[in-house]
Amino acid sequence: MKKALQELTESQIEFICNECSVTEEELHNMEEDQLYDDVYETMCNIEIDEVCSKEGGEDTERCEIASDIVTILGNAIR
């Protein structure tokens, strides 16, 4: 999953840092297990919360960013 971080855009990295309350340096120094537990699961929860709260409307920007991150990081898990 650490390699997948390199595929993320600066805005996606910034989003993760803001949502997970970590610095970019802390993010890049996380071990695989911590990335999964602290980042991947948080992004999944954001995606689920946002999808459930949209009530038939369009996805929010927050949902779209989290979803894109989940896709990139999730592909690295396989």
C-alpha positions, -999 to 999 in steps of 0.1 A, spaced: 0 0 0 30 23 6 37 22 -32 1 32 -39 6 65 -20 29 75 -49 -1 73 -72 -21 98 -52 -23 134 -62 -12 162 -39 -49 171 -32 -56 135 -23 -26 134 1 -38 167 16 -73 152 20 -59 122 38 -37 143 61 -67 165 70 -91 137 76 -67 115 95 -50 143 114 -15 134 103 13 153 86 25 142 51 57 130 67 38 109 92 17 95 64 47 84 43 64 69 74 34 47 83 38 9 82 15 -11 60 -7 -22 89 -11 14 101 -19 26 66 -47 0 64 -60 7 99 -57 45 100 -60 56 64 -78 30 43 -105 23 68 -110 60 74 -114 66 37 -138 37 34 -159 51 63 -160 85 48 -172 70 15 -199 50 32 -210 79 53 -212 103 24 -230 78 1 -256 70 29 -262 107 35 -267 118 -1 -304 107 -2 -305 101 -40 -285 132 -48 -251 135 -64 -219 124 -46 -202 152 -27 -167 162 -35 -157 147 -2 -172 114 -13 -156 115 -47 -121 121 -32 -125 94 -6 -138 70 -32 -109 76 -55 -84 71 -27 -102 39 -16 -99 26 -52 -62 33 -55 -53 19 -21 -77 -10 -24 -61 -21 -56 -28 -22 -38 -42 -47 -13 -51 -73 -39 
